[in-house]
């Protein structure tokens, strides 16, 4: 018991303890966030003209044109309602089934 009590006060114990805490935080918060970012990037890369999308603000629309950073989306049945928006604002993509 005395040897164990001496080990807890050593600097090596505290370094080991801090490394364990940092590793735990990485697996709890950073790793899942990076995985989610990667999935979102793949989702954005898969957008094609004619796909139906859901924006982060909750609007549904159809992709009319795609540029490097933006997409032009047509909302509703009114063909004159075309709005350019950033690709990052796309929350979900529904592919058009080709028969």
Secondary structure, DSSP 4 states (H G I P E B T S, - for coil): -HHHHHHHTSHHHHHHHHHHHHHHHIIIIIHHHHHHHHHHHHHHHT--TT-EEEETTS-EEEEEEE-SSEEEEEESS-TT-EEEEEGGGEEEEEPPPP-
